[in-house]
Amino acid sequence: LQTQANLSVLLRQANRLAEASELQEPVVAAMRRLHGPSDLRTLEAERKLAICYTDLGRLDEAEALLRRCYAGMLERRGPEDVQTLDTMSALVKVLARNGKRDEAEPLREACVELHRRV
């Protein structure tokens, strides 16, 4: 699963977005089944899929995944963890692209402040 997830990231970086998401979707399903929905490995797999969805313009799907991931990361890792901050940054990006700037801006400011502190 990790190899498949890594390949998905490489495909996304090569701008082969549809292939990347198609490869990452079964990783997410398997992680949920094997480890449960709150496991950090599941949350990280979902974050990677959400980034693919963002790049593909599937903003509502990306936003839903990132909200869930961010809540899970906050609970499991806390606000100053690198994975939490990466998820927070991705959520800010998708909210802004999805026209939710009023929600994105305070979250972006908090994200910048946390990055400075960390």
C-alpha positions as CSV (number, residue, x, y, z in Angstrom):
1,L,0.0,0.0,0.0
2,Q,2.8,2.4,0.8
3,T,4.5,1.7,-2.5
4,Q,1.2,2.3,-4.3
5,A,0.7,5.6,-2.4
6,N,4.2,6.6,-3.3
7,L,3.6,5.9,-6.9
8,S,0.4,8.0,-6.8
9,V,2.4,10.9,-5.4
10,L,4.9,10.6,-8.3
11,L,2.2,10.4,-10.8
12,R,0.6,13.6,-9.3
13,Q,4.0,15.3,-9.5
14,A,4.2,14.3,-13.2
15,N,0.8,15.9,-13.7
16,R,-0.8,12.6,-14.4
17,L,-3.6,13.5,-12.0
18,A,-6.4,11.1,-13.1
19,E,-3.9,8.1,-12.8
20,A,-2.7,9.4,-9.4
21,S,-6.2,9.5,-8.0
22,E,-7.2,6.2,-9.5
23,L,-4.2,4.6,-7.8
24,Q,-4.7,6.4,-4.5
25,E,-8.5,5.6,-4.1
26,P,-8.0,1.9,-3.4
27,V,-5.2,2.7,-1.0
28,V,-7.6,4.8,1.0
29,A,-10.2,2.1,0.9
30,A,-7.7,-0.5,2.1
31,M,-6.3,1.7,4.9
32,R,-9.8,2.3,6.2
33,R,-10.6,-1.4,6.1
34,L,-7.2,-2.5,7.6
35,H,-6.6,0.2,10.2
36,G,-9.8,2.1,10.7
37,P,-10.9,5.6,9.7
38,S,-9.0,7.3,12.5
39,D,-5.6,5.7,12.1
40,L,-2.9,8.1,11.1
41,R,-2.0,6.0,8.0
42,T,-5.6,6.3,6.8
43,L,-5.6,10.0,7.4
44,E,-2.4,10.5,5.5
45,A,-3.7,8.4,2.6
46,E,-6.9,10.5,2.5
47,R,-4.8,13.7,2.6
48,K,-2.9,12.5,-0.5
49,L,-6.1,11.6,-2.3
50,A,-7.6,15.0,-1.4
51,I,-4.6,16.8,-2.9
52,C,-5.2,14.8,-6.1
53,Y,-8.8,15.8,-6.0
54,T,-7.9,19.4,-5.5
55,D,-5.5,19.3,-8.5
56,L,-8.3,17.7,-10.6
57,G,-10.8,20.4,-9.6
58,R,-12.9,18.0,-7.5
59,L,-13.0,20.6,-4.8
60,D,-16.1,19.4,-2.9
61,E,-14.6,15.9,-2.5
62,A,-11.2,17.3,-1.6
63,E,-12.7,19.6,1.0
64,A,-14.7,16.9,2.7
65,L,-11.7,14.6,2.9
66,L,-9.4,17.4,4.2
67,R,-11.9,18.5,6.9
68,R,-12.0,14.9,8.1
69,C,-8.3,14.5,7.9
70,Y,-7.6,17.9,9.7
71,A,-9.9,17.0,12.5
72,G,-8.3,13.6,12.9
73,M,-4.8,15.0,12.8
74,L,-5.6,17.7,15.4
75,E,-7.0,15.0,17.7
76,R,-4.3,12.5,17.2
77,R,-1.2,14.7,16.7
78,G,-2.0,18.1,17.9
79,P,-1.9,21.5,16.1
80,E,1.9,21.8,15.9
81,D,2.6,18.4,14.2
82,V,4.0,18.6,10.6
83,Q,1.3,16.3,9.2
84,T,-1.4,18.4,10.9
85,L,0.1,21.6,9.4
86,D,0.4,20.0,5.9
87,T,-3.3,19.0,6.2
88,M,-4.2,22.5,7.4
89,S,-2.4,24.1,4.5
90,A,-4.1,21.8,2.0
91,L,-7.5,22.7,3.5
92,V,-6.7,26.4,3.3
93,K,-5.9,25.9,-0.4
94,V,-9.1,24.0,-1.2
95,L,-11.3,26.4,0.7
96,A,-9.9,29.3,-1.2
97,R,-10.2,27.6,-4.5
98,N,-13.8,26.6,-3.6
99,G,-14.8,30.2,-3.1
100,K,-14.8,30.0,0.7
101,R,-12.3,32.8,1.3
102,D,-14.1,34.0,4.5
103,E,-13.4,30.6,6.1
104,A,-10.0,30.1,4.4
105,E,-8.4,33.4,5.5
106,P,-8.5,33.0,9.3
107,L,-7.4,29.4,8.9
108,R,-4.5,30.6,6.7
109,E,-3.5,33.2,9.3
110,A,-3.5,30.5,12.0
111,C,-1.5,28.2,9.8
112,V,1.2,30.8,9.1
113,E,1.4,31.6,12.8
114,L,1.7,27.9,13.7
115,H,4.5,27.4,11.1
116,R,6.4,30.4,12.5
117,R,6.1,29.0,16.1
118,V,7.0,25.5,15.1
